[in-house]
Amino acid sequence: MNILGIDHVQIAMPAGEEEKARAFFINLLGFHEIPKPPELTNRGGAWFKAGNVQLHLGVEADFRPARKAHPAFLVDDLSRLIAKVQSAGFETDTTQPPLDGYKRAHIFDPFGNRIELMEKTG
């Protein structure tokens, strides 16, 4: 028995904030929304996809942002994406030391969840 990959990553969001999620993940990060199964639509939240990456945002009644736990997305132009996120007024942390073969930074979604962005170097 082997783990073959990741199907999706889920992060939490507060109830009723789907439009903020769409504005951030679609307009800033370049995801597109994918439909949730009909039996899950009444739970709120939204599902997104970019390339082979699926991100599910699920409503959590007692929402608290994930400031430590986070997904990490590979990007092709870290500097440009950071500038776009900063110009939209969202929190960023560009003080992260590089990892072997990667430049990286953290951004925070409209709800305060930490997201790592990584760009391969060399």
VOGU-3710 file (C-alpha; in Angstrom, 3 decimals, decimal comma):
1> mnilgidhvq> 0,000/0,000/0,000  1,467/3,346/-1,083  0,427/6,980/-0,927  0,370/8,156/-4,537  -0,116/11,886/-4,166  -2,325/14,595/-2,747  -5,868/14,884/-4,077  -6,567/18,253/-2,449  -5,712/20,523/0,439  -8,441/22,008/2,615
11> iampageeek> -8,215/25,159/4,677  -10,913/26,729/6,800  -12,834/29,945/6,332  -15,604/31,780/8,173  -19,228/31,363/7,096  -20,628/33,653/4,421  -17,264/34,858/3,082  -17,209/32,945/-0,210  -16,994/36,122/-2,324  -13,850/37,215/-0,474
21> araffinllg> -12,393/33,754/-1,087  -13,228/33,939/-4,800  -11,722/37,414/-5,164  -8,474/36,285/-3,522  -7,973/32,815/-4,938  -9,293/33,502/-8,449  -8,347/37,135/-9,094  -5,016/37,215/-7,252  -3,682/33,665/-7,286  -5,127/32,476/-10,605
31> fheipkppel> -7,215/29,532/-9,443  -10,572/28,823/-11,055  -13,615/27,628/-9,162  -14,760/24,059/-9,574  -18,211/22,833/-8,592  -18,728/21,149/-5,268  -20,794/17,971/-5,281  -24,493/18,857/-4,796  -24,619/17,081/-1,444  -21,895/19,435/-0,112
41> tnrggawfka> -23,055/22,803/-1,460  -25,261/23,592/1,550  -22,173/23,514/3,809  -20,778/26,709/2,278  -17,184/27,224/1,257  -15,748/26,912/-2,231  -13,453/24,638/-4,221  -10,699/25,864/-6,517  -8,220/24,367/-8,961  -5,005/25,528/-10,645
51> gnvqlhlgve> -3,193/22,988/-12,806  -3,118/19,749/-10,802  -3,669/21,520/-7,473  -7,066/21,505/-5,789  -7,798/23,758/-2,840  -10,994/23,339/-0,842  -12,170/26,055/1,517  -14,516/24,697/4,145  -16,634/26,690/6,548  -15,669/26,246/10,175
61> adfrparkah> -18,192/27,457/12,762  -15,549/28,471/15,321  -13,112/29,727/12,668  -9,577/30,661/13,650  -6,964/31,254/10,939  -4,139/28,781/10,484  -1,067/30,902/11,190  1,398/27,986/11,333  -0,108/25,088/9,340  -0,268/25,921/5,636
71> paflvddlsr> -0,356/24,656/2,070  2,675/25,421/-0,103  2,117/26,188/-3,792  4,784/26,101/-6,478  4,711/29,277/-8,592  6,626/30,435/-11,657  7,131/34,128/-10,770  7,302/34,626/-7,007  8,294/38,297/-7,117  5,430/39,263/-9,413
81> liakvqsagf> 2,877/37,313/-7,400  4,070/38,839/-4,118  3,835/42,332/-5,633  0,285/41,582/-6,820  -0,784/40,340/-3,380  0,850/43,315/-1,632  -0,727/45,844/-4,013  -4,121/44,322/-3,188  -3,421/45,066/0,494  -2,894/41,540/1,805
91> etdttqppld> -0,303/40,590/4,405  2,921/39,018/3,153  6,120/37,772/4,770  9,084/37,831/2,415  11,677/37,228/5,143  11,664/33,446/4,754  15,128/31,987/4,186  15,461/30,115/0,901  15,293/26,338/0,981  17,697/24,363/-1,169
101> gykrahifdp> 16,588/25,045/-4,727  13,678/27,391/-3,865  12,872/31,023/-3,170  9,840/31,314/-0,935  7,503/33,671/0,856  4,308/33,520/2,881  1,081/35,311/2,095  -2,114/35,449/4,119  -5,562/34,998/2,631  -8,478/37,344/3,494
111> fgnrielmek> -9,166/35,255/6,593  -5,587/35,217/7,932  -4,616/31,705/6,811  -0,927/31,353/5,958  -0,024/30,154/2,457  3,530/29,456/1,350  4,594/30,271/-2,215  7,713/28,585/-3,598  9,622/29,167/-6,816  12,308/26,790/-8,054
121> tg> 15,694/28,375/-8,592  18,358/27,248/-11,026
//
